């Protein structure tokens, strides 16, 4: 995923609502139970979310926004072209708009995924990821909300599916706002040939919070992707699985313990010549609210040493082909 896609509002520039969208919204908001269950909402948050959703029908402005979002989503499912409404974490959007859209679209997304032959377990994990983002938001902010709400909306528009430990989303190399930034050099593209060219279709990978990145879990994930991705995005062309993350930073290798999962994760991908530097994002993800821990982990120590030497965290791009054989990630 690109480190910094162009920021957009979740609700600006929406299309005029279609009749089908209005009907879906009216049905979903009048009987939200099924949509809430598909999103995985449970426990004490259910009543709070129900209250948020219940206010929408009496709010013409919020209702219009949801109808516009649903109209956009229906077009995305029909065409496969999913708009990226990237919004940085921390930017506020009314909870009721986000929750209402999720509740309305979850049943429709379930139908679309089932029609494509996506396994039930993948559908359940994909739709249920919203509840995990609600839990994460509560832990981080102590309030009701959806962390990375834009990503959840993108998924409910058909942008990604959860396979094993990772999220997979269709991209076009060198041109997609959620693709590697930058993509590999022209020389590397020419060296590798079809499937590696700017303009070729590929599959981007995203690491959800709390993913198991052990070698066995990753191997099972890649095994599932080889059979499930073609159901969602059929193609006869060679396709790469691409990922861009600080965890692929090869500068860290000399400082890490040989048993580090970072090393086994790196072994699962072929390195490229493409990377972007981003110290601030790496610090936020690795150190959280404790920028100077008294007893840093080996990973934190490796990063602190890198920065003390004037270096920068590299978000490197790694690849593997969709049908590549399993690796011994050790």
N, C-alpha and C positions, 0 to 999 in steps of 0.2 A: 504494500500500500504506500502511496506517496506520503512523504512526511508532512506536507502542508498543502492539501488541496485548496483551491480557491474557496474562501468562506462565502456562504450564502445564507439567507434567511430560510427557515423551514417552511415559511408560508407566503413569501412574496412572489409575485409573478405567476400565480396559479391560473390554470385554465378555468373557463366558466364551467360550472357544474353540469354534468350530463344527467339525463333522466335516470340512467342505470345507477349512477353514483348516488343520486338522491334516494333512490329506493333502497340501496344497500345501507346507507347511513341511517335512514329511518328504521329499518328492520334491526340493524345492529345495536342502535342506541335504545330502542324500546325493549329489547330482550338481550342484554349484554352477557348473560351467564355463559353461553357457549364460547364466545370470543375470549372472555376472561379466563376460562378454563384452559383453552388452547395456549394462551400466553403464559400459563403456568402460575398465575397469581393465586396465592393461598395465604392462610393464616391471617394475621392482624391487618395486613394491607388491603384485604379484599373490600372491607367496608369503606375504607378511605378512598379507594379507587372508584368504587361504585358511586360515592358521593360526587367525586370529580366528574365522572361520566354523566351522571344524572343531571348536572347543571347545563349541559350543552344544548339540549332541545329548547331551553328557554333563553338562549343567548344567540341571537341571529348572526352576530359577527363570528363567533367561534364555530357555529354550525356551517357558515359559508366557507370558512377555511378548511374544515374537515371534508366537506363535499368537494372542494377543489383538489385537495390532496388525494382523495379517493379517485376522482376523475383521472388525475395524472397516473395513479397506480394502475388503473384498468388499462390504460394505453400502454404502460410499461410491460405489463404481463402479456399483452397481445403482440407487442412488437419486439420484445427483448431488449429494448433500449431504455435503460433505467436512469433517470436523472439523479445526479449527485447533489443533494442538498446538505453539503458539509457545514456543520456548525461546531466550533471548538467547544470542548467541555467547559462549563461555567457560564456560557451564554444562556440566558433565561428564555424559555418558551413556556407558556401556560401549560401546566400538567394536564389539564382537561383536554387540550387539543391533542397532545401526544397519546394519552391513554385512550381517548375516544377513537383515534385513528387505528391504534393497535387492536382494540376490541372489534371494530368494524371489519378490518382487513384480515384478521387471523383466519376466520372461516373461509374466506375467499382464497387466501393463500394456500390453505390446506387443500382445497379442491383442485387448485392449479398444480400443486406438487403431486397429488395423487394421480392426476391425469397424465403426468409425465412419467409415472412409474417409480417415483422416488420412494425408497423404503420407509415404512411407518416410523422406524426409530429415528431416521434422519429428519423427517417432518416434525416429530415431537421435539427433538433437540433444537431445531431451527426456530420453531415458534416459541418454545419455552425459554429461549435465551433472554427474552424481555424480562421475565421474572428475576433472572440472575442480575440483570442490570439495575433493577429496582433495589435488590438486596445490596449491591455494591454502592449505589448512591446513598442508601441509608447509612452504611458503614462509614463512608467518606464524609458525608455532610450532615448526618443526623436528621434528614428531612425526607419527605416523600418526593420521589422523582425517578427519572430514568437516565442513568449514566450513558453518555454517548447516544443520546436519543436519535440523532440523525442516522446512525448505523442501523438501529432497529427499524426505522422507517424504510431505509434502503433495502433491508432484507425482506420486509413485507411487500415491497414492490417487485420482488423477484431478483434482487441484486445479488444475494448470496444464499448459500445453504451451509449448514453445519455438518461436516463429515468427520467423524472421529473426533480428534482433538483440535481441529482447525476449521476455519470458515473459508470457503472457496467462492470466488467471485470472478465473473468473466471480465476480461480487460482486452484492450488492443495495445500492443507494445508501442511505447513511445508516444502514445496519443491519449491515453485514458487518464483522467484525473486521479484515479486510484491505482495506477500502475507504478512501476519502479521509476524513481526520479533521482538521477537521470537513468535512461536506458543505456545499454552497452554501446561502445564505440562502433563506428561504421566498419572498422577493420575486423572487429570481433563478429559483427553480423555477417560479413562476407565469409569469414572463416567457417562459421557454423552452418550457414545456409538456411533452408526453409524452416519456418517455425521460430526463428530467431530475429527476423527482420522487423524493423519498425513498420507498423501496420498489420502485422500478423496477430491473429487471435491467440490469447494465452489465458491462463487461470492464475489470478492473484490469490495469495494466501494471507490470512489474517489470524493472529494468535489471540484467542479470547482470554479474558482474565481467568486465571486458575487452571489453564490447560496443562495436561500431563505431557511433558516433552521428553519422556524417557524413550530410549531407542525402540523398545517393544511397542509402545503406544503410537509412536510416529510411523513405524513400519505398518502397523495395522491401519492407520489413517490413510497412508498412501495406497495400500492394497484396496481399500474401499473406494478411494477416489477414482482409481482406474476404471471401475465399473459404474460408479454413480454419476460422475461428471458428464459422460456422454448422454445420460438420460435427460439431464437438465439443459445442457448446451451441446447438441449433436454436432459433430464435425469429423471429417475424414482426414483433416490436416494434422501435421505434427504440432502438438501443443506443449508449451512449457508450463510448469508450475513455478511461479516466481514469488519471492518474498524479500522484503527489505526491512532489516532490523539491526539494532545495535548488537544483538546476540551473535551476528555473523562477523563482527569486528575482529579480524585476525590479529590486530595489535594486542589483544588481550591474551592470546594463547600462551606466551612465555610466562605470564604471571599466574595462570590458573592451575589449580590442582589437577592432576591427571584424571581424577574421577569426576570432574565437573561436568554437569549436564550441558553446559554451554559448548564444550568440546564435542560431545556426541551429537548435539544439535547441528553444529557446523558440518560434521561429517555427513549429514543427510543431504547436503546441497553442494553443487558445484559452484565455487566462487567465480565472480566475474570482475571486470575492471571498473564497475560502476559503484559509486558510493556517494552519499551526502553527509556532511558533518552537522551534528546537532547535539551539542553538549547539554543544553537546557532540558530537552525532552528526555534524554538518557538519565539525567540527574533526577528528574521528577519520577521516572518509572522505577529506578533502582534504589533511590534514597528516600523517596516519599517526603514526609515532613521532617525527616532527620538528616539534614545535609552533612552534618559532621558527627557521625556515630562514634561513641567511645570505643566500641569493639567492632570495627567493620568486618563484614564477611570477606572471604577471599575475593569475591567478585568486586565488592566495593573497594577493597584495597587495591585491586588491579586498576580500577578506573581512577582512583585517587593518585596512584603513581603515574599513570598516563598524563593526567592533567598537571601534575607537579613538574613534569618534564616539558610542558608546553604543547603537548599533543591534544588532539580533539577526538571525541567519540565519532566513529564512522558507522553510519547506517549502510552497511554493505548489501548488495543485491546478490542473492543466491538463487540457483535454478536447478531443476531436474525435469526430465520429460514426464508427461502424464503416465506413460506406460513403462517407465523405467523399472528395471528389476530392483528388488529390495537390497538395501546396502547393509553392511555390517557396521553400524554406527557406534564404533568403539574408539 
